[in-house]
Amino acid sequence: MADLTPATRPHVAIPDLPASVRSGRTLLALDLGTTTGWALHGLDGLIISGTVSFRPGRFDGGGMRYLRFTNWLAELDRLSGPIASIWFEEVRRHAATDAAHVYGGLMATLTAWAELRGVPYEGVPVGTIKRHATGKGNADKAAMIAAARARGFSPADDNEADAIAILFWALETKGGLQ
């Protein structure tokens, strides 16, 4: 069974955000995958981030990763919520079939979880996230990690860096409205 704590390796930062962004609402950003990157803007204005693995165990059935993901979301909501809104990286093309299947299953699980709880969610195109974080819509993994570090974070990998970038995009554009 997966560890249901909010992160395997959380990072905390207090960004220099305007008061209008410190909304007192819990906002979640996700980079969905076997190793899912996440960033959470808490009720107190703090931002924490990390990664969590949904790699199946040796004796797991095909749906166990999605059950673990559901349980992880519920635990995150319980510990830091209620989650007010969710943004996730919207991937339109995968290089590998397995990655596409995992992404689709996680996205279906996420959207069903959010619908059941009345939590609004939105996918953000990869190019939009990269352009906002680095100025280049086709930035590589190293550039995304560097952009997260420039904001005061120390991401474990590109998954966490992408989640941080998604969260800042959502905060700074008011979810794409600006």
Secondary structure in CASP SS format (residue, H / E / C, confidence):
PFRMAT SS
TARGET T0000
AUTHOR 0000-0000-0000
METHOD secondary structure of the structure
MODEL  1
M C 1.00
A C 1.00
D C 1.00
L C 1.00
T C 1.00
P C 1.00
A C 1.00
T C 1.00
R C 1.00
P C 1.00
H E 1.00
V E 1.00
A E 1.00
I C 1.00
P C 1.00
D C 1.00
L C 1.00
P C 1.00
A C 1.00
S C 1.00
V C 1.00
R C 1.00
S C 1.00
G C 1.00
R C 1.00
T E 1.00
L E 1.00
L E 1.00
A E 1.00
L E 1.00
D E 1.00
L C 1.00
G C 1.00
T C 1.00
T E 1.00
T E 1.00
G E 1.00
W E 1.00
A E 1.00
L E 1.00
H E 1.00
G C 1.00
L C 1.00
D C 1.00
G C 1.00
L C 1.00
I E 1.00
I E 1.00
S E 1.00
G E 1.00
T E 1.00
V E 1.00
S E 1.00
F C 1.00
R C 1.00
P C 1.00
G C 1.00
R C 1.00
F C 1.00
D C 1.00
G C 1.00
G C 1.00
G C 1.00
M H 1.00
R H 1.00
Y H 1.00
L H 1.00
R H 1.00
F H 1.00
T H 1.00
N H 1.00
W H 1.00
L H 1.00
A H 1.00
E H 1.00
L H 1.00
D H 1.00
R H 1.00
L H 1.00
S H 1.00
G C 1.00
P C 1.00
I E 1.00
A E 1.00
S E 1.00
I E 1.00
W E 1.00
F E 1.00
E E 1.00
E E 1.00
V C 1.00
R C 1.00
R C 1.00
H C 1.00
A C 1.00
A C 1.00
T H 1.00
D H 1.00
A H 1.00
A H 1.00
H H 1.00
V H 1.00
Y H 1.00
G H 1.00
G H 1.00
L H 1.00
M H 1.00
A H 1.00
T H 1.00
L H 1.00
T H 1.00
A H 1.00
W H 1.00
A H 1.00
E H 1.00
L H 1.00
R H 1.00
G C 1.00
V C 1.00
P C 1.00
Y E 1.00
E E 1.00
G E 1.00
V E 1.00
P E 1.00
V H 1.00
G H 1.00
T H 1.00
I H 1.00
K H 1.00
R H 1.00
H H 1.00
A H 1.00
T H 1.00
G C 1.00
K C 1.00
G C 1.00
N C 1.00
A C 1.00
D C 1.00
K H 1.00
A H 1.00
A H 1.00
M H 1.00
I H 1.00
A H 1.00
A H 1.00
A H 1.00
R H 1.00
A H 1.00
R C 1.00
G C 1.00
F C 1.00
S C 1.00
P C 1.00
A C 1.00
D C 1.00
D H 1.00
N H 1.00
E H 1.00
A H 1.00
D H 1.00
A H 1.00
I H 1.00
A H 1.00
I H 1.00
L H 1.00
F H 1.00
W H 1.00
A H 1.00
L H 1.00
E H 1.00
T C 1.00
K C 1.00
G C 1.00
G C 1.00
L C 1.00
Q C 1.00
END
